[in-house]
Amino acid sequence: MAEQSLSGLTDQQAKEFHEQFKVTYTAFVGLAALAHLFVIAANPWW
Amino acid sequence: MSDVAKPRNPEDDWKIWLVVNPATWLMPIFYALLVLAIAVHWVVFAVGLGWQ
């Protein structure tokens, strides 16, 4: 058995998945920031 | 200290997937995020910061 990672993914697969993960996570943070701006506009909590 | 190479982030962030298999753990991660989001909204409404 060749050198295998703990998760079983190859370096290439891990890098490829991480690229998509970064895109989706960035979208999530963007949407959350937008939602917070709406709340600040409507009803600031300070 | 030991001569183990120190990780350099964010360049080495992708290596988490060499330890955590997303085929197994991506959905549990999403569900944990959902639970956290519900908990945060619950607290925010509980302390009266929600719309009323």
Backbone of each chain as nested JSON, in Angstrom:
{
  "chains": [
    {"id": "A", "residues": [
      {"number": 1, "name": "MET", "atoms": {"N": [0.892, -1.187, 0.0], "CA": [0.0, 0.0, 0.0], "C": [0.922, 1.228, 0.0]}},
      {"number": 2, "name": "ALA", "atoms": {"N": [0.641, 2.137, -0.99], "CA": [1.473, 3.345, -1.079], "C": [1.172, 4.245, 0.119]}},
      {"number": 3, "name": "GLU", "atoms": {"N": [1.954, 5.323, 0.261], "CA": [1.771, 6.293, 1.353], "C": [0.36, 6.874, 1.235]}},
      {"number": 4, "name": "GLN", "atoms": {"N": [-0.529, 6.613, 2.24], "CA": [-1.899, 7.135, 2.137], "C": [-2.134, 8.107, 3.283]}},
      {"number": 5, "name": "SER", "atoms": {"N": [-2.951, 9.135, 3.011], "CA": [-3.24, 10.118, 4.058], "C": [-4.231, 9.516, 5.04]}},
      {"number": 6, "name": "LEU", "atoms": {"N": [-4.378, 10.199, 6.182], "CA": [-5.304, 9.71, 7.216], "C": [-6.732, 9.662, 6.673]}},
      {"number": 7, "name": "SER", "atoms": {"N": [-7.057, 10.648, 5.822], "CA": [-8.439, 10.703, 5.325], "C": [-8.6, 9.833, 4.084]}},
      {"number": 8, "name": "GLY", "atoms": {"N": [-7.463, 9.463, 3.475], "CA": [-7.555, 8.65, 2.26], "C": [-7.544, 9.491, 1.0]}},
      {"number": 9, "name": "LEU", "atoms": {"N": [-7.623, 10.824, 1.162], "CA": [-7.585, 11.688, -0.018], "C": [-6.138, 11.893, -0.456]}},
      {"number": 10, "name": "THR", "atoms": {"N": [-5.96, 12.061, -1.744], "CA": [-4.628, 12.411, -2.255], "C": [-4.449, 13.922, -2.101]}},
      {"number": 11, "name": "ASP", "atoms": {"N": [-3.211, 14.396, -2.213], "CA": [-2.949, 15.834, -2.122], "C": [-3.781, 16.587, -3.165]}},
      {"number": 12, "name": "GLN", "atoms": {"N": [-3.839, 16.029, -4.36], "CA": [-4.567, 16.68, -5.455], "C": [-6.054, 16.809, -5.112]}},
      {"number": 13, "name": "GLN", "atoms": {"N": [-6.649, 15.717, -4.58], "CA": [-8.071, 15.73, -4.218], "C": [-8.324, 16.733, -3.104]}},
      {"number": 14, "name": "ALA", "atoms": {"N": [-7.411, 16.765, -2.121], "CA": [-7.583, 17.675, -0.982], "C": [-7.526, 19.117, -1.462]}},
      {"number": 15, "name": "LYS", "atoms": {"N": [-6.566, 19.43, -2.343], "CA": [-6.444, 20.798, -2.86], "C": [-7.665, 21.165, -3.683]}},
      {"number": 16, "name": "GLU", "atoms": {"N": [-8.137, 20.223, -4.494], "CA": [-9.295, 20.476, -5.338], "C": [-10.534, 20.74, -4.472]}},
      {"number": 17, "name": "PHE", "atoms": {"N": [-10.744, 19.907, -3.448], "CA": [-11.913, 20.086, -2.574], "C": [-11.817, 21.41, -1.842]}},
      {"number": 18, "name": "HIS", "atoms": {"N": [-10.607, 21.756, -1.4], "CA": [-10.423, 22.98, -0.619], "C": [-10.75, 24.215, -1.461]}},
      {"number": 19, "name": "GLU", "atoms": {"N": [-10.473, 24.157, -2.762], "CA": [-10.816, 25.297, -3.619], "C": [-12.332, 25.532, -3.586]}},
      {"number": 20, "name": "GLN", "atoms": {"N": [-13.098, 24.461, -3.701], "CA": [-14.564, 24.601, -3.68], "C": [-15.026, 25.023, -2.289]}},
      {"number": 21, "name": "PHE", "atoms": {"N": [-14.387, 24.468, -1.264], "CA": [-14.768, 24.785, 0.118], "C": [-14.578, 26.278, 0.363]}},
      {"number": 22, "name": "LYS", "atoms": {"N": [-13.49, 26.842, -0.152], "CA": [-13.23, 28.281, 0.052], "C": [-14.297, 29.117, -0.635]}},
      {"number": 23, "name": "VAL", "atoms": {"N": [-14.708, 28.704, -1.825], "CA": [-15.732, 29.462, -2.567], "C": [-17.035, 29.462, -1.786]}},
      {"number": 24, "name": "THR", "atoms": {"N": [-17.47, 28.272, -1.375], "CA": [-18.75, 28.162, -0.66], "C": [-18.695, 28.896, 0.669]}},
      {"number": 25, "name": "TYR", "atoms": {"N": [-17.564, 28.79, 1.368], "CA": [-17.44, 29.454, 2.664], "C": [-17.452, 30.972, 2.487]}},
      {"number": 26, "name": "THR", "atoms": {"N": [-16.801, 31.458, 1.438], "CA": [-16.791, 32.9, 1.18], "C": [-18.205, 33.395, 0.904]}},
      {"number": 27, "name": "ALA", "atoms": {"N": [-18.972, 32.583, 0.147], "CA": [-20.362, 32.973, -0.137], "C": [-21.159, 33.029, 1.164]}},
      {"number": 28, "name": "PHE", "atoms": {"N": [-20.937, 32.042, 2.029], "CA": [-21.649, 31.989, 3.308], "C": [-21.329, 33.233, 4.14]}},
      {"number": 29, "name": "VAL", "atoms": {"N": [-20.051, 33.59, 4.237], "CA": [-19.661, 34.76, 5.036], "C": [-20.233, 36.025, 4.41]}},
      {"number": 30, "name": "GLY", "atoms": {"N": [-20.223, 36.09, 3.071], "CA": [-20.792, 37.265, 2.4], "C": [-22.258, 37.436, 2.71]}},
      {"number": 31, "name": "LEU", "atoms": {"N": [-23.004, 36.325, 2.63], "CA": [-24.445, 36.391, 2.902], "C": [-24.691, 36.78, 4.357]}},
      {"number": 32, "name": "ALA", "atoms": {"N": [-23.884, 36.224, 5.267], "CA": [-24.063, 36.531, 6.693], "C": [-23.773, 38.011, 6.94]}},
      {"number": 33, "name": "ALA", "atoms": {"N": [-22.732, 38.533, 6.265], "CA": [-22.395, 39.951, 6.444], "C": [-23.55, 40.818, 5.933]}},
      {"number": 34, "name": "LEU", "atoms": {"N": [-24.12, 40.416, 4.787], "CA": [-25.237, 41.168, 4.212], "C": [-26.418, 41.174, 5.182]}},
      {"number": 35, "name": "ALA", "atoms": {"N": [-26.701, 39.994, 5.76], "CA": [-27.815, 39.881, 6.702], "C": [-27.574, 40.784, 7.906]}},
      {"number": 36, "name": "HIS", "atoms": {"N": [-26.332, 40.809, 8.38], "CA": [-26.031, 41.667, 9.536], "C": [-26.222, 43.142, 9.171]}},
      {"number": 37, "name": "LEU", "atoms": {"N": [-25.856, 43.522, 7.931], "CA": [-26.036, 44.927, 7.513], "C": [-27.521, 45.281, 7.502]}},
      {"number": 38, "name": "PHE", "atoms": {"N": [-28.377, 44.316, 7.034], "CA": [-29.815, 44.585, 7.043], "C": [-30.304, 44.787, 8.47]}},
      {"number": 39, "name": "VAL", "atoms": {"N": [-29.825, 43.953, 9.394], "CA": [-30.269, 44.078, 10.787], "C": [-29.796, 45.409, 11.348]}},
      {"number": 40, "name": "ILE", "atoms": {"N": [-28.555, 45.79, 11.037], "CA": [-28.023, 47.067, 11.531], "C": [-28.868, 48.213, 10.984]}},
      {"number": 41, "name": "ALA", "atoms": {"N": [-29.241, 48.1, 9.702], "CA": [-30.049, 49.167, 9.098], "C": [-31.427, 49.228, 9.756]}},
      {"number": 42, "name": "ALA", "atoms": {"N": [-32.003, 48.067, 10.047], "CA": [-33.377, 48.041, 10.56], "C": [-33.414, 48.231, 12.068]}},
      {"number": 43, "name": "ASN", "atoms": {"N": [-32.461, 47.607, 12.783], "CA": [-32.634, 47.586, 14.232], "C": [-31.273, 47.393, 14.908]}},
      {"number": 44, "name": "PRO", "atoms": {"N": [-30.421, 48.437, 14.922], "CA": [-29.07, 48.256, 15.489], "C": [-29.134, 47.798, 16.933]}},
      {"number": 45, "name": "TRP", "atoms": {"N": [-28.184, 46.912, 17.299], "CA": [-28.295, 46.317, 18.634], "C": [-27.413, 47.029, 19.662]}},
      {"number": 46, "name": "TRP", "atoms": {"N": [-26.929, 48.259, 19.272], "CA": [-26.185, 49.015, 20.293], "C": [-26.869, 50.354, 20.508]}}
    ]},
    {"id": "B", "residues": [
      {"number": 1, "name": "MET", "atoms": {"N": [13.321, 22.433, 20.559], "CA": [12.044, 21.797, 20.328], "C": [12.262, 20.842, 19.156]}},
      {"number": 2, "name": "SER", "atoms": {"N": [11.249, 20.07, 18.708], "CA": [11.421, 19.063, 17.643], "C": [11.642, 19.79, 16.326]}},
      {"number": 3, "name": "ASP", "atoms": {"N": [12.18, 19.03, 15.318], "CA": [12.485, 19.702, 14.052], "C": [11.318, 19.555, 13.07]}},
      {"number": 4, "name": "VAL", "atoms": {"N": [10.107, 19.368, 13.602], "CA": [8.944, 19.221, 12.709], "C": [8.657, 20.578, 12.066]}},
      {"number": 5, "name": "ALA", "atoms": {"N": [8.357, 20.548, 10.737], "CA": [8.12, 21.813, 10.024], "C": [6.867, 22.476, 10.591]}},
      {"number": 6, "name": "LYS", "atoms": {"N": [6.965, 23.776, 10.787], "CA": [5.79, 24.507, 11.295], "C": [4.832, 24.729, 10.133]}},
      {"number": 7, "name": "PRO", "atoms": {"N": [3.496, 24.583, 10.325], "CA": [2.554, 24.828, 9.221], "C": [2.543, 26.304, 8.874]}},
      {"number": 8, "name": "ARG", "atoms": {"N": [2.353, 26.588, 7.595], "CA": [2.192, 27.999, 7.183], "C": [0.757, 28.13, 6.663]}},
      {"number": 9, "name": "ASN", "atoms": {"N": [-0.048, 28.967, 7.39], "CA": [-1.446, 29.143, 6.988], "C": [-1.59, 30.542, 6.417]}},
      {"number": 10, "name": "PRO", "atoms": {"N": [-2.516, 30.748, 5.472], "CA": [-3.492, 29.824, 4.891], "C": [-2.968, 28.907, 3.789]}},
      {"number": 11, "name": "GLU", "atoms": {"N": [-1.667, 29.01, 3.412], "CA": [-1.216, 28.176, 2.283], "C": [-1.407, 26.699, 2.592]}},
      {"number": 12, "name": "ASP", "atoms": {"N": [-1.255, 26.281, 3.847], "CA": [-1.351, 24.849, 4.16], "C": [-2.738, 24.436, 4.635]}},
      {"number": 13, "name": "ASP", "atoms": {"N": [-3.708, 25.35, 4.575], "CA": [-5.051, 25.013, 5.075], "C": [-5.633, 23.767, 4.414]}},
      {"number": 14, "name": "TRP", "atoms": {"N": [-5.358, 23.575, 3.113], "CA": [-5.962, 22.466, 2.375], "C": [-5.604, 21.12, 2.996]}},
      {"number": 15, "name": "LYS", "atoms": {"N": [-4.511, 21.092, 3.779], "CA": [-4.054, 19.802, 4.314], "C": [-5.028, 19.227, 5.339]}},
      {"number": 16, "name": "ILE", "atoms": {"N": [-5.964, 20.052, 5.831], "CA": [-6.961, 19.522, 6.778], "C": [-7.704, 18.352, 6.14]}},
      {"number": 17, "name": "TRP", "atoms": {"N": [-7.857, 18.397, 4.805], "CA": [-8.614, 17.347, 4.113], "C": [-7.777, 16.09, 3.925]}},
      {"number": 18, "name": "LEU", "atoms": {"N": [-6.524, 16.119, 4.308], "CA": [-5.713, 14.906, 4.34], "C": [-5.954, 14.179, 5.651]}},
      {"number": 19, "name": "VAL", "atoms": {"N": [-6.638, 14.86, 6.595], "CA": [-6.942, 14.255, 7.895], "C": [-8.44, 14.005, 8.001]}},
      {"number": 20, "name": "VAL", "atoms": {"N": [-9.239, 15.023, 7.604], "CA": [-10.698, 14.927, 7.716], "C": [-11.257, 14.635, 6.336]}},
      {"number": 21, "name": "ASN", "atoms": {"N": [-11.911, 13.503, 6.172], "CA": [-12.441, 13.144, 4.852], "C": [-13.79, 13.831, 4.643]}},
      {"number": 22, "name": "PRO", "atoms": {"N": [-13.863, 14.781, 3.682], "CA": [-15.13, 15.499, 3.491], "C": [-16.268, 14.61, 3.045]}},
      {"number": 23, "name": "ALA", "atoms": {"N": [-15.966, 13.465, 2.402], "CA": [-17.045, 12.561, 1.988], "C": [-17.792, 12.061, 3.222]}},
      {"number": 24, "name": "THR", "atoms": {"N": [-17.06, 11.993, 4.346], "CA": [-17.691, 11.54, 5.598], "C": [-18.185, 12.714, 6.414]}},
      {"number": 25, "name": "TRP", "atoms": {"N": [-17.371, 13.819, 6.449], "CA": [-17.616, 14.849, 7.456], "C": [-18.226, 16.139, 6.946]}},
      {"number": 26, "name": "LEU", "atoms": {"N": [-18.401, 16.342, 5.628], "CA": [-18.922, 17.628, 5.157], "C": [-20.338, 17.871, 5.682]}},
      {"number": 27, "name": "MET", "atoms": {"N": [-21.2, 16.876, 5.587], "CA": [-22.58, 17.064, 6.066], "C": [-22.626, 17.24, 7.582]}},
      {"number": 28, "name": "PRO", "atoms": {"N": [-21.911, 16.439, 8.38], "CA": [-21.897, 16.734, 9.82], "C": [-21.409, 18.148, 10.128]}},
      {"number": 29, "name": "ILE", "atoms": {"N": [-20.437, 18.632, 9.348], "CA": [-19.959, 20.011, 9.556], "C": [-21.099, 20.981, 9.268]}},
      {"number": 30, "name": "PHE", "atoms": {"N": [-21.836, 20.746, 8.172], "CA": [-22.954, 21.645, 7.829], "C": [-24.033, 21.591, 8.913]}},
      {"number": 31, "name": "TYR", "atoms": {"N": [-24.341, 20.367, 9.422], "CA": [-25.366, 20.268, 10.461], "C": [-24.903, 20.973, 11.727]}},
      {"number": 32, "name": "ALA", "atoms": {"N": [-23.619, 20.865, 12.078], "CA": [-23.114, 21.56, 13.278], "C": [-23.259, 23.059, 13.09]}},
      {"number": 33, "name": "LEU", "atoms": {"N": [-22.998, 23.532, 11.85], "CA": [-23.143, 24.963, 11.56], "C": [-24.604, 25.378, 11.717]}},
      {"number": 34, "name": "LEU", "atoms": {"N": [-25.512, 24.525, 11.276], "CA": [-26.944, 24.83, 11.383], "C": [-27.351, 24.911, 12.845]}},
      {"number": 35, "name": "VAL", "atoms": {"N": [-26.887, 23.962, 13.644], "CA": [-27.216, 23.952, 15.077], "C": [-26.678, 25.217, 15.737]}},
      {"number": 36, "name": "LEU", "atoms": {"N": [-25.445, 25.601, 15.355], "CA": [-24.852, 26.812, 15.93], "C": [-25.675, 28.041, 15.533]}},
      {"number": 37, "name": "ALA", "atoms": {"N": [-26.097, 28.104, 14.255], "CA": [-26.861, 29.268, 13.791], "C": [-28.194, 29.35, 14.53]}},
      {"number": 38, "name": "ILE", "atoms": {"N": [-28.858, 28.185, 14.715], "CA": [-30.137, 28.175, 15.443], "C": [-29.903, 28.617, 16.876]}},
      {"number": 39, "name": "ALA", "atoms": {"N": [-28.811, 28.142, 17.495], "CA": [-28.53, 28.505, 18.894], "C": [-28.3, 30.009, 19.011]}},
      {"number": 40, "name": "VAL", "atoms": {"N": [-27.534, 30.572, 18.08], "CA": [-27.251, 32.021, 18.144], "C": [-28.543, 32.812, 17.971]}},
      {"number": 41, "name": "HIS", "atoms": {"N": [-29.391, 32.394, 16.996], "CA": [-30.646, 33.116, 16.799], "C": [-31.53, 32.996, 18.039]}},
      {"number": 42, "name": "TRP", "atoms": {"N": [-31.533, 31.808, 18.648], "CA": [-32.338, 31.571, 19.854], "C": [-31.92, 32.556, 20.951]}},
      {"number": 43, "name": "VAL", "atoms": {"N": [-30.607, 32.666, 21.17], "CA": [-30.116, 33.565, 22.237], "C": [-30.461, 35.009, 21.894]}},
      {"number": 44, "name": "VAL", "atoms": {"N": [-30.253, 35.399, 20.645], "CA": [-30.505, 36.794, 20.255], "C": [-31.97, 37.137, 20.487]}},
      {"number": 45, "name": "PHE", "atoms": {"N": [-32.859, 36.22, 20.137], "CA": [-34.288, 36.487, 20.374], "C": [-34.604, 36.418, 21.876]}},
      {"number": 46, "name": "ALA", "atoms": {"N": [-33.92, 35.523, 22.576], "CA": [-34.219, 35.351, 24.01], "C": [-33.847, 36.611, 24.79]}},
      {"number": 47, "name": "VAL", "atoms": {"N": [-32.753, 37.282, 24.35], "CA": [-32.363, 38.479, 25.108], "C": [-33.111, 39.706, 24.604]}},
      {"number": 48, "name": "GLY", "atoms": {"N": [-34.088, 39.472, 23.695], "CA": [-34.957, 40.563, 23.31], "C": [-34.439, 41.423, 22.183]}},
      {"number": 49, "name": "LEU", "atoms": {"N": [-33.369, 40.93, 21.462], "CA": [-32.83, 41.738, 20.36], "C": [-33.527, 41.434, 19.057]}},
      {"number": 50, "name": "GLY", "atoms": {"N": [-34.44, 40.453, 19.076], "CA": [-35.143, 40.106, 17.838], "C": [-36.221, 41.136, 17.563]}},
      {"number": 51, "name": "TRP", "atoms": {"N": [-36.9, 40.993, 16.369], "CA": [-38.01, 41.915, 16.098], "C": [-39.18, 41.511, 16.99]}},
      {"number": 52, "name": "GLN", "atoms": {"N": [-39.862, 42.49, 17.568], "CA": [-40.995, 42.089, 18.428], "C": [-42.167, 43.011, 18.184]}}
    ]}
  ]
}
